């Protein structure tokens, strides 16, 4: 089976908005205006979530206990310039998207997330999943806490990056785990943790 991979544009490392302004303006936005967001927006948001910042050491934008990086990031695209509607997995090492499923899956995600309109009306939805055993192998009983903390770090990065791009997002934890796993066709070791719909303000 041929693997379809989409190389994302290079993320921008400097913008006019200060980190202080992004923090002050950060809000949870559940309603989005119509219209597509750019491929560069998705590139920037995914880099903010889990992008590589030190290739030699493999370090990423969000801290991870023991640098074990248990998070796996997916994005469901629907209204993104230059990227076909579909479900993709983010590859931090190559800063690329790997196609997992063709077509718009927002409605499917929405149906297992208590029918929250922000999901079906978003231009894209970022889904955070985790392989808990990566962290458990070293931290045992503290593993779950560390994974959830790490997810929060990554999500806050996306919140602030979205603000810098003048986009809206909201962190969603209300969904049926088994439903998300089915929609995403997740491997048995991956568990869904968080959703973040993205759209124009």
QUISUL-V391314 format. One record per residue. N is the residue number from 0. RES is the residue in one letter. D_FIRST is the distance of its C-alpha to the first C-alpha in whole Angstrom. Layout:
BEGIN
n=N res=RES d_first=D_FIRST
n=N res=RES d_first=D_FIRST
END
This chain:
BEGIN
n=0 res=X d_first=0
n=1 res=X d_first=4
n=2 res=X d_first=6
n=3 res=X d_first=9
n=4 res=X d_first=13
n=5 res=X d_first=16
n=6 res=X d_first=19
n=7 res=X d_first=22
n=8 res=X d_first=26
n=9 res=X d_first=28
n=10 res=X d_first=30
n=11 res=X d_first=34
n=12 res=X d_first=36
n=13 res=X d_first=39
n=14 res=X d_first=40
n=15 res=X d_first=44
n=16 res=X d_first=44
n=17 res=X d_first=45
n=18 res=X d_first=43
n=19 res=X d_first=47
n=20 res=X d_first=46
n=21 res=X d_first=43
n=22 res=X d_first=44
n=23 res=X d_first=47
n=24 res=X d_first=45
n=25 res=X d_first=42
n=26 res=X d_first=42
n=27 res=X d_first=40
n=28 res=X d_first=39
n=29 res=X d_first=38
n=30 res=X d_first=39
n=31 res=X d_first=37
n=32 res=X d_first=38
n=33 res=X d_first=36
n=34 res=X d_first=34
n=35 res=X d_first=31
n=36 res=X d_first=30
n=37 res=X d_first=29
n=38 res=X d_first=26
n=39 res=X d_first=28
n=40 res=X d_first=29
n=41 res=X d_first=26
n=42 res=X d_first=26
n=43 res=X d_first=29
n=44 res=X d_first=29
n=45 res=X d_first=26
n=46 res=X d_first=27
n=47 res=X d_first=31
n=48 res=X d_first=29
n=49 res=X d_first=27
n=50 res=X d_first=27
n=51 res=X d_first=28
n=52 res=X d_first=32
n=53 res=X d_first=32
n=54 res=X d_first=29
n=55 res=X d_first=31
n=56 res=X d_first=32
n=57 res=X d_first=29
n=58 res=X d_first=31
n=59 res=X d_first=30
n=60 res=X d_first=32
n=61 res=X d_first=33
n=62 res=X d_first=35
n=63 res=X d_first=33
n=64 res=X d_first=35
n=65 res=X d_first=35
n=66 res=X d_first=32
n=67 res=X d_first=29
n=68 res=X d_first=28
n=69 res=X d_first=26
n=70 res=X d_first=25
n=71 res=X d_first=22
n=72 res=X d_first=22
n=73 res=X d_first=20
n=74 res=X d_first=21
n=75 res=X d_first=21
n=76 res=X d_first=22
n=77 res=X d_first=24
n=78 res=X d_first=27
n=79 res=X d_first=26
n=80 res=X d_first=26
n=81 res=X d_first=24
n=82 res=X d_first=21
n=83 res=X d_first=19
n=84 res=X d_first=20
n=85 res=X d_first=17
n=86 res=X d_first=17
n=87 res=X d_first=16
n=88 res=X d_first=16
n=89 res=X d_first=19
n=90 res=X d_first=18
n=91 res=X d_first=22
n=92 res=X d_first=22
n=93 res=X d_first=20
n=94 res=X d_first=22
n=95 res=X d_first=18
n=96 res=X d_first=16
n=97 res=X d_first=13
n=98 res=X d_first=12
n=99 res=X d_first=12
n=100 res=X d_first=13
n=101 res=X d_first=14
n=102 res=X d_first=18
n=103 res=X d_first=21
n=104 res=X d_first=22
n=105 res=X d_first=25
n=106 res=X d_first=27
n=107 res=X d_first=25
n=108 res=X d_first=25
n=109 res=X d_first=29
n=110 res=X d_first=29
n=111 res=X d_first=29
n=112 res=X d_first=31
n=113 res=X d_first=34
n=114 res=X d_first=34
n=115 res=X d_first=35
n=116 res=X d_first=35
n=117 res=X d_first=34
n=118 res=X d_first=30
n=119 res=X d_first=30
n=120 res=X d_first=32
n=121 res=X d_first=30
n=122 res=X d_first=28
n=123 res=X d_first=26
n=124 res=X d_first=26
n=125 res=X d_first=25
n=126 res=X d_first=24
n=127 res=X d_first=25
n=128 res=X d_first=24
n=129 res=X d_first=25
n=130 res=X d_first=25
n=131 res=X d_first=28
n=132 res=X d_first=28
n=133 res=X d_first=28
n=134 res=X d_first=31
n=135 res=X d_first=33
n=136 res=X d_first=32
n=137 res=X d_first=35
n=138 res=X d_first=37
n=139 res=X d_first=37
n=140 res=X d_first=39
n=141 res=X d_first=39
n=142 res=X d_first=35
n=143 res=X d_first=35
n=144 res=X d_first=37
n=145 res=X d_first=36
n=146 res=X d_first=32
n=147 res=X d_first=34
n=148 res=X d_first=36
n=149 res=X d_first=33
n=150 res=X d_first=32
n=151 res=X d_first=35
n=152 res=X d_first=35
n=153 res=X d_first=32
n=154 res=X d_first=33
n=155 res=X d_first=36
n=156 res=X d_first=35
n=157 res=X d_first=33
n=158 res=X d_first=36
n=159 res=X d_first=38
n=160 res=X d_first=35
n=161 res=X d_first=35
n=162 res=X d_first=39
n=163 res=X d_first=39
n=164 res=X d_first=36
n=165 res=X d_first=39
n=166 res=X d_first=36
n=167 res=X d_first=36
n=168 res=X d_first=35
n=169 res=X d_first=35
n=170 res=X d_first=34
n=171 res=X d_first=33
n=172 res=X d_first=34
n=173 res=X d_first=34
n=174 res=X d_first=31
n=175 res=X d_first=30
n=176 res=X d_first=28
n=177 res=X d_first=26
n=178 res=X d_first=26
n=179 res=X d_first=24
n=180 res=X d_first=22
n=181 res=X d_first=21
n=182 res=X d_first=20
n=183 res=X d_first=18
n=184 res=X d_first=16
n=185 res=X d_first=18
n=186 res=X d_first=17
n=187 res=X d_first=21
n=188 res=X d_first=22
n=189 res=X d_first=22
n=190 res=X d_first=25
n=191 res=X d_first=26
n=192 res=X d_first=29
n=193 res=X d_first=30
n=194 res=X d_first=29
n=195 res=X d_first=30
n=196 res=X d_first=30
n=197 res=X d_first=31
n=198 res=X d_first=33
n=199 res=X d_first=35
n=200 res=X d_first=39
END
